[in-house]
């Protein structure tokens, strides 16, 4: 699969998942990699970039078992961005579907 | 590959980036291993589903691009050169050790290949570094002088405008005064010409003042917009 396309899809999936609730890194990576054909490791660099872009934020939360976990949450800018991405994706996939059917 | 091997391999491929970024990235993967083990997964299994460390490092470096600051770049270039020097000396010693073994040809070939690869990588780093350095130097040297020159021109135009206005007003005033009192050089020939010239010169002076004032204002606006843009770009980069 084309990497650029895959990256866009991953970005969309990460942001949409975090729109519903906050996740810690491991949990989020497991969830996404179950759905998309990617190796788990490639998600962390993307998370880091989304954070740099200001669409995600991280915070530490204590857990009963072991040290604090790093949680990821979506920011207000992230919500605006994911809305735009979703529209683009829908339009794009609609067109592609029309061609390949 | 177990956890230690995976992390070491990843660290090796990330050695060209800033230490702070590298530590942050490595910590994410350490944490991933910790969580996985809590869920009774085997290290080998976790590492294999994470993927190839070399590929991950490539991705991470790709995502980091465009967010490198000038200072960071200089520092990184230095660190990369240092780590390469260390590596080369290690390779040379290894080469000597194996000089008398059967694999002499093989080792030489590998050293040569890797050296070539890494030199080309350093060259690339240097290129971006100089491109950034040039843009900063341009801002500092050319930019400041350009701003200075434009302000100097606009400023002298403004002052000339004021002076011309003043001369026009003076000529007009002296001519009018000549109507009522005796003044040296102000005779009947001078007075009508003085009034006419005074009015024209004053108009020219006022027009020139307004023109240069507006130009100066426009230029200030352009500069502040440029500076804001630069700041925005810088903030975005950081």
Interface residues (C-beta under 8 A of the other chain):
Chain A: X24 X25 X26 X27 X29 X33 X39 X40 X41 X42 X44 X45 X46 X47 X48 X49 X52 X65 X66 X67 X69 X70
Chain B: X24 X25 X28 X29 X31 X32 X34 X35 X36 X38 X49 X50 X51 X52 X53 X55 X56 X59 X60 X62 X63 X64 X67
